[in-house]
């Protein structure tokens, strides 16, 4: 009986410790694989990172706040969807690195499909105040059809250069020093 109680007590103490340790490890892993340092370990992402570093979202703003790659390039509508997308995109990118001629990709033409890999839920995580703007302000008028569901356009449909300042020129090998959208 005493041995059973000791085993039960050990489980009751160990289970929460294992759960917390797993949570901390997972959180660390997600953060470590969410930003520019990790994403640019693949050389094909360097032009995107260079353009990002020159952008407002890359920290070139008065507050110095920078978005992580996954803030824009993963859906934030629900935690499970986020985890599934992170795993799916991560495995896809790893597969592509190992099996594709990445230097042969026409990145300029792929920019036209930006709605497929930039998610409004990520934009709205930081820019949630846009939904609350009312009155005759330019921000309200510009975003009104979006928030009323009157358009199927996404954030990057109207903001095609957001996140990566002068990306077209950077991909072409031309760089600029200014930040912007």
N, C-alpha and C positions, 0 to 999 in steps of 0.2 A: 504494500500500500504506500509506504514511504517513497519507494522508488518511482512509482507511478506519479505521485504528487510532485516529485522533483523533476521528472520529465515534463509534466504539464506546466510547471512553473517556468522551466527553461524555454519551452515553446512560447509561452505567453510573453516572456521577456525578449526572446530572439526575434519573433515574428515582426513586431513593430520596428525593431532596429534594422532588420533586413529590408523592410518596406521603405523606411526613411533613407537608408543607404542606396537602395535602388532608385528612388525618386531623385536624390541628389546626383547620382551618377548619370541618370537619363537627362536631367536638366543641364548638367555640364556638357554632355555629349551634344544635345540639341544646340546649345549656345556656341560650342566650339565648331560646329559644322554649319553655321548660319550666316557667316559674314564673309567679307572680302578676303581675309587671310586664307580661309579654307577654300573658297570658291576659285581663287586664282592659283591654286596648286596645279590646275590644268592650264597649260600655257595658252590655250585658245580663249580663255576668259580674260586675259590681260588687257586687251583693248577696252573691254566693257568696264573693267575695274578702273582703268585710267580715266575714262570718261565719267564714271561714277565719282571718283575723287574730286573732280572739278565741278561737280553739281551741288546744288543746294542740299539735295538729299544725301550727298556724300560727306556732309559736314561743312560745306562752304556757305555758311549762313551765320548771322550774328551770334547765335547761341552755340554754334559748333556741334549741333545735334546731327547724328548720322543714322540713317536707316540701315538695317542689315539686309543682305540680299533676300533672305526669306521673308522680310517684312513686306516685300512687293511681289515676290515670285512664288509664294505659296498662298493658298486660300486660308483665310482666317475665320470662316463662317462657323466652324465647329472644330473642337480638338481632334476628333477622330479623323475627319477629312484632312486636317492639317498633317497628321501623322502619316496617313496613307499617301498623300501627295508627296510628302518629304521622302518617304521610302521609294515611291514609284519614280520620281524625278531623279533622285540620287542614283538608283540602280540604272536608270536609262542613261544618265551622264557617264557613269562608270563603264557601261557597255559600249557607249559611243567612243569613249577614250581608247578602249581596247580594240575596237573592231572597225572604226570608220576613218576615212581620210578627212580629218577635221580641217586641214588646210585647204581642202577643196570646197568647203561649204561657202555658199554665197550669202554671207551674213547681212549684206545690204538688203537683199530681197527678203530675207527672213524677218527683217524688222517690220514688214507689212503685216505679219501674223502676231504682233505684240499682244493682241487681246487673248491669245491662247496661253500666254505665260506671264501675264501681269494680272493680278486679281484685285477687283474693286474692294473686296473685303479687307485686303491689306491696306489700301489707300484710306478707307474709312476708319480703320483702327486709329490712325493719327489725325485724320481730317474729319472727325465726327461732327465738329461744330458746323460744318457746311449744311448739314441737315436741319439745323436749328436757326439758320440765318433767315430773317424775314424782312419784308419791306421792299423798298425800291433799290436796295444795294445791288451793285453789279454782280456780286457773288451769288446773291439770291436769284436774280434774273437768269444768270448763266446756268445755274444748276437746277432750277425749278423743274424743267421737264424730266430730268433724271430722277429726282426724288419723288415726283408724282407718278413715276412709272410710265411716262408718256413717250419714252424713247428706249430703244434697245442698246444705245451706245454705252460704251464703258468709259471709265476715266481716261484711259490711254487713247481712246478714240479722239478725244478733244485735246488731250495733252500728250502728243506723240513723242515728244523728246524728254519727258519727265524722267528723272533719275540718272540719266547719263548725258551730261552736257556735251554737245557737239559730237555725238556718237558716230555719225556718218563719216565725218572727217577723221576721227580717231581710228575707225576700222580701216580707212584708206591710208592710214599712216601719217596723217596731218594732225598736229595737236594745237590746242589753244589754251591760254591760261585763264580765261574768264569762266565764272560759274554761271549757271542759269538753267532754264527749262526750255 
